[in-house]
């Protein structure tokens, strides 16, 4: 067998930092083209964006034992489209408090 991750379908090729910089001392993560390509890739592949966020949250708890903040404050969650956020909410209902919505307040204030 090959190495893990050796086979990637062409449709799921994530942008690599080496594609955006030839300079070994300058990080591609600061390159605007790389950042834009990576954000476009995650918007085009919502399942991958959801998996990255889930993995990051699980890793944080496993490594630090810390308590997670509200997922709505996470930068990766904020960058997701509304439909992707809805998919994330459907896959992880425990991370969202169950509440009720109040109706609009009437003109009389009641």
N, C-alpha and C positions, 0 to 999 in steps of 0.2 A: 504494500500500500504506500501511497505517497504521504507527504507531510500534511498535517492538518491545515486546512484552508488553502491547499494548493489549487483546487479546482473552484473557479468562480464563473458562473454564467456571465456572458457579456453584458446582459441587461443589469446585472447587479455589481458592476465594477465601481467601487468607491474611488474617489480621487485620492491619489497618493501624494504626499508632500514632495517626493522627488520629481514629480511631473511639473512642479511649479517653481523650482529653484535649482540652480546648478551650484550655488555657493554652499559649501559645506559648513561654513561658520554662521550663516544667516538662516534662521529658522523659517521654514515655509509656513508655520502656523501664524506668523505675522503678515504673511502675504495676502493681500486683499482678494486676489484671484482664487487662491486656494480656499479661503474662507467662504467666498461666494459659491464656488463649485461644491463645497461640502454641504452648505445649506440647501442648495438646489437638489443635491442627491438625496438628502433626508426628506425634503418635501415631496420628491417624486416617489420615494419608497417609505410610506408611513409606517409599515410594520418594522422596518429597521430602526426608525426613530423611536418607536415605542419600546423595542427590545433594548436599545441603548439606555434609555431612561430607567427602565425596570432594572437592568443590570447594574447601573450606577447606584441606584437606591439600595439594592440588595448588598452590593459590595460595601457601601458605607456602613450599613448595620453590622455586617460580618466583621469588618476590620476594626471598627471603633466601638461597636456596641452602643452607639449613640442613638438618640431619639430623632426620628425624621421630622423635619418641618413640613408644613403643608405643601403638597405637590404643586399647588398653583403658584408658589413663589419660585419654583425651579426655572432657570433660564431655558432649559431644553423644552419644558412644557409650554412656556410662553411663546417659543418660536414655532410650535406646532400649529397647524391650521385647525379650525374649529372641528372639522370632521375627524381629524386625527386625534384631537383631544377627546371627542366623544368615544372613539374606539378605545382610547386609553382608559377612560372612565368605565367603559363596559368590561374591559379585561381586569381592572383593579378597583372594584367597587368599595373595598375596605378602606381605601385611602381618601375617600370622600365622605364627609359627615352626612348622615341621613337627616334631613331637616324638612321643613315645610316652607312654602313660599307664601308670603303675605300678599293679599290682594292690594290693588291700588287704593290709596286713601281717597275718600270721596271729597267733594267740594266742601261739605259741611265739616270735615275734619274728623268724622266718626269712623 
